[in-house]
Amino acid sequence: MLVLAIAGCAAMKPRTPEEAVRERAQARWDALVKGDAKAAYAFLSPGSRAVMTSESYASSIRVGFWKSVQVNRVVCEAADKCEAHATVEYEYKAQRLKTPVREVWIRERSDWWYVQK
């Protein structure tokens, strides 16, 4: 029983900011790749959502444009701000291209949010 208790405590180890942002950034990109603007909108910071409706956000999404995205690393230089680095694969003029993307994530309240430019 002691072994199970120790294993349970290890499993509950809090995530680092880098781990949390990587997970949320990947989930946001996965939603965009699937064309799920509503799910992607939920990752926007409260400030971004205050100035952009979900309808206007959805109309700005180019469904089918992104083919895959891999969040490669996250760098947190402050306690409440991180930068996620990803590789985005998309199709343009019948060619598959890859490009690096950097995006800012901020901690507000108890969670991490994407800051829409």
Sequence and secondary structure as in RCSB ss.txt:
>XXXX:A:sequence
MLVLAIAGCAAMKPRTPEEAVRERAQARWDALVKGDAKAAYAFLSPGSRAVMTSESYASSIRVGFWKSVQVNRVV
CEAADKCEAHATVEYEYKAQRLKTPVREVWIRERSDWWYVQK
>XXXX:A:secstr
 HHHHHHHHHHT    HHHHHHHHHHHHHHHHHHT HHHHHTTB HHHHHHS HHHHHHH  TT EEEEEEEEEE
EEETTEEEEEEEEEEEETTEEEEEEEEEEEEEETTEEEE   
